[in-house]
């Protein structure tokens, strides 16, 4: 973890930050930097739990059953942190047929799933009419399934190759069945970092503008942060500030999720993964800094059940999704895919009450 100048944080202590938290005052960027450098994680846990109870009172921890449906793995962007994509023309590239996609949705529904996280890559052969067609078919066959679909990068690219405005693209996708947008592709919302890890991807402002435009059309989303690669702690705090500001502006986000970069089989050489402690501190700081977010998800897929369970004591209130299928993160090594029964046992063992939800955070 990067060293932060003591001079910058002079006058800030755990007591001054705690006073702000208990008084309901907003933390500054320097307060967040101080918390990242604070040596006692239990202090952060106590404050983050207080904030969690203020935002989401009680002992309920929610989760959802869904499927990440990767309709294509073809992508020309070549993000250095991604082990999933195949470039156009690659022998291992695919686009699932409509029939195969509908079969996956059917299987999801039969297993109790309510959400399809529909994501792929920036495939130059797929324009907006492709998505309108498949979304309409899913909506017609399975009207109760929620399409939590496409990343800002995908939507921006669809608009570009379809020669449409971002507004018109989102409007058409929404009309055909798009319910909400996952926060994928946010990584770190600092252009210096983005140019290193994904030089051909959307800029920070383009990502934010996509979420802003979607919000104006009634399309909600989530926000995320992938840390533990080339970013500094200051970059993490800047990222959090960007999404907090947008949440103030137009409230597009239902939840925040953070996870550490998974370097296996990628083109981004990082000698060591971020530690479990770094993850827990990042969760706690996020809960404290993002005072306009109600829901904070753990990332059991990347952290595993023990760290995810511990994160419930660091301000998280949601266990994310039971994944019937997941391919992107798993492309970088074996990850943690657990059943609903295992989710509920882990949540109960941590002293909480497990409740199933949908994408809108309505209890089922």
GIGI-V535027 format. One record per residue. N is the residue number from 1. RES is the residue in three letters. SS is DSSP state (H for helix, E for strand, C for the rest). PSI is psi in whole degrees, 0 to 359 (999 if undefined). Layout:
# GIGI-V535027
n: <N,N>
res: <RES,RES>
ss: <SS,SS>
psi: <PSI,PSI>
This chain:
# GIGI-V535027
n: <1,2,3,4,5,6,7,8,9,10,11,12,13,14,15,16,17,18,19,20,21,22,23,24,25,26,27,28,29,30,31,32,33,34,35,36,37,38,39,40,41,42,43,44,45,46,47,48,49,50,51,52,53,54,55,56,57,58,59,60,61,62,63,64,65,66,67,68,69,70,71,72,73,74,75,76,77,78,79,80,81,82,83,84,85,86,87,88,89,90,91,92,93,94,95,96,97,98,99,100,101,102,103,104,105,106,107,108,109,110,111,112,113,114,115,116,117,118,119,120,121,122,123,124,125,126,127,128,129,130,131,132,133,134,135,136,137,138,139,140,141,142,143,144,145,146,147,148,149,150,151,152,153,154,155,156,157,158,159,160,161,162,163,164,165,166,167,168,169,170,171,172,173,174,175,176,177,178,179,180,181,182,183,184,185,186,187,188,189,190,191,192,193,194,195,196,197,198,199,200,201,202,203,204,205,206,207,208,209,210,211,212,213,214,215,216,217,218,219,220,221,222,223,224,225,226,227,228,229,230,231,232,233,234,235,236,237,238,239,240,241,242,243,244,245,246,247,248,249,250,251,252,253,254,255,256,257,258,259,260,261,262,263,264,265,266,267,268,269,270,271,272,273,274,275,276,277,278,279,280,281,282,283,284,285,286,287,288,289,290,291,292,293,294,295,296,297,298,299,300,301,302,303,304,305,306,307,308,309,310,311,312,313,314,315,316,317,318,319,320,321,322,323,324,325,326,327,328,329,330,331,332,333,334,335,336,337,338,339,340,341,342,343,344,345,346,347,348,349,350,351,352,353,354,355,356,357,358,359,360,361,362,363,364>
res: <UNK,UNK,UNK,UNK,UNK,UNK,UNK,UNK,UNK,UNK,UNK,UNK,UNK,UNK,UNK,UNK,UNK,UNK,UNK,UNK,UNK,UNK,UNK,UNK,UNK,UNK,UNK,UNK,UNK,UNK,UNK,UNK,UNK,UNK,UNK,UNK,UNK,UNK,UNK,UNK,UNK,UNK,UNK,UNK,UNK,UNK,UNK,UNK,UNK,UNK,UNK,UNK,UNK,UNK,UNK,UNK,UNK,UNK,UNK,UNK,UNK,UNK,UNK,UNK,UNK,UNK,UNK,UNK,UNK,UNK,UNK,UNK,UNK,UNK,UNK,UNK,UNK,UNK,UNK,UNK,UNK,UNK,UNK,UNK,UNK,UNK,UNK,UNK,UNK,UNK,UNK,UNK,UNK,UNK,UNK,UNK,UNK,UNK,UNK,UNK,UNK,UNK,UNK,UNK,UNK,UNK,UNK,UNK,UNK,UNK,UNK,UNK,UNK,UNK,UNK,UNK,UNK,UNK,UNK,UNK,UNK,UNK,UNK,UNK,UNK,UNK,UNK,UNK,UNK,UNK,UNK,UNK,UNK,UNK,UNK,UNK,UNK,UNK,UNK,UNK,UNK,UNK,UNK,UNK,UNK,UNK,UNK,UNK,UNK,UNK,UNK,UNK,UNK,UNK,UNK,UNK,UNK,UNK,UNK,UNK,UNK,UNK,UNK,UNK,UNK,UNK,UNK,UNK,UNK,UNK,UNK,UNK,UNK,UNK,UNK,UNK,UNK,UNK,UNK,UNK,UNK,UNK,UNK,UNK,UNK,UNK,UNK,UNK,UNK,UNK,UNK,UNK,UNK,UNK,UNK,UNK,UNK,UNK,UNK,UNK,UNK,UNK,UNK,UNK,UNK,UNK,UNK,UNK,UNK,UNK,UNK,UNK,UNK,UNK,UNK,UNK,UNK,UNK,UNK,UNK,UNK,UNK,UNK,UNK,UNK,UNK,UNK,UNK,UNK,UNK,UNK,UNK,UNK,UNK,UNK,UNK,UNK,UNK,UNK,UNK,UNK,UNK,UNK,UNK,UNK,UNK,UNK,UNK,UNK,UNK,UNK,UNK,UNK,UNK,UNK,UNK,UNK,UNK,UNK,UNK,UNK,UNK,UNK,UNK,UNK,UNK,UNK,UNK,UNK,UNK,UNK,UNK,UNK,UNK,UNK,UNK,UNK,UNK,UNK,UNK,UNK,UNK,UNK,UNK,UNK,UNK,UNK,UNK,UNK,UNK,UNK,UNK,UNK,UNK,UNK,UNK,UNK,UNK,UNK,UNK,UNK,UNK,UNK,UNK,UNK,UNK,UNK,UNK,UNK,UNK,UNK,UNK,UNK,UNK,UNK,UNK,UNK,UNK,UNK,UNK,UNK,UNK,UNK,UNK,UNK,UNK,UNK,UNK,UNK,UNK,UNK,UNK,UNK,UNK,UNK,UNK,UNK,UNK,UNK,UNK,UNK,UNK,UNK,UNK,UNK,UNK,UNK,UNK,UNK,UNK,UNK,UNK,UNK,UNK,UNK,UNK,UNK,UNK,UNK,UNK,UNK,UNK,UNK,UNK>
ss: <C,C,C,C,C,C,C,C,C,C,C,C,C,H,H,H,H,H,H,H,H,H,H,C,C,C,C,C,H,H,H,H,H,H,H,H,H,C,C,C,H,H,H,H,H,H,H,H,H,H,H,H,H,H,H,C,C,C,C,E,E,E,E,E,E,E,E,E,E,E,C,E,C,E,C,C,C,C,C,C,C,C,C,C,C,E,C,C,C,C,C,C,C,C,E,C,C,H,H,H,H,H,H,H,H,H,H,H,H,H,C,C,C,C,E,E,E,E,E,C,C,C,C,C,C,C,C,H,H,H,H,H,H,H,H,H,H,H,H,H,H,C,C,C,C,E,E,E,E,C,C,H,H,H,H,H,H,H,H,H,H,C,C,C,C,H,H,H,H,H,H,H,H,H,H,H,C,E,E,E,E,C,C,C,C,C,C,C,C,C,H,H,H,H,H,H,H,C,C,C,C,C,C,H,H,H,H,H,H,H,H,H,H,H,H,H,C,C,C,E,E,E,E,E,E,E,E,C,C,C,C,C,H,H,H,H,H,H,H,H,H,H,H,H,H,H,H,H,H,H,C,C,E,E,E,E,E,E,E,E,C,C,C,C,C,C,C,C,C,C,C,C,C,C,C,H,H,H,H,H,H,H,H,H,H,H,H,H,H,C,C,C,C,C,E,E,E,C,C,H,H,H,H,H,H,H,H,H,H,H,H,H,H,H,C,C,C,E,E,E,E,E,E,C,C,C,C,C,H,H,H,H,C,C,C,C,C,C,C,H,H,H,H,H,H,H,H,H,H,C,C,C,E,E,E,E,E,C,C,C,C,C,E,C>
psi: <135,147,135,136,124,329,322,328,13,139,349,133,171,330,319,322,316,320,319,315,312,332,356,24,150,136,147,171,321,326,316,318,319,315,321,328,352,131,343,102,336,330,316,319,316,315,318,323,322,314,321,316,328,319,319,84,154,190,17,133,124,163,167,156,124,185,134,110,102,94,335,153,7,127,133,356,332,48,133,339,0,129,4,322,157,136,156,134,352,143,333,5,149,158,120,144,160,321,319,322,315,326,320,322,316,313,322,313,317,336,13,7,147,354,135,114,95,105,151,238,188,86,115,350,353,106,184,328,331,313,321,318,310,325,318,321,318,315,320,317,326,74,341,353,136,124,101,93,145,144,163,321,317,314,317,320,320,316,317,309,343,358,47,161,160,318,312,324,311,321,316,319,318,316,331,355,352,124,311,167,127,156,17,152,354,320,254,122,62,119,326,317,316,325,337,312,336,71,341,3,174,154,172,311,326,319,313,320,325,314,324,314,318,317,320,336,4,16,116,171,182,164,149,168,124,117,176,34,257,0,160,171,323,323,319,315,322,318,310,322,322,315,330,318,317,324,321,319,312,7,55,341,132,334,164,138,135,149,161,147,136,104,350,133,24,177,22,96,105,122,328,139,152,144,166,322,317,318,313,319,322,320,313,314,321,315,319,322,321,70,354,16,134,314,133,116,147,166,79,332,321,332,337,164,325,314,321,318,317,326,339,338,3,25,352,149,3,139,7,214,135,113,110,328,141,133,331,304,322,341,341,31,171,129,184,106,112,160,169,322,320,320,310,322,316,318,315,318,336,358,19,169,115,132,136,145,177,187,330,6,28,133,141,999>
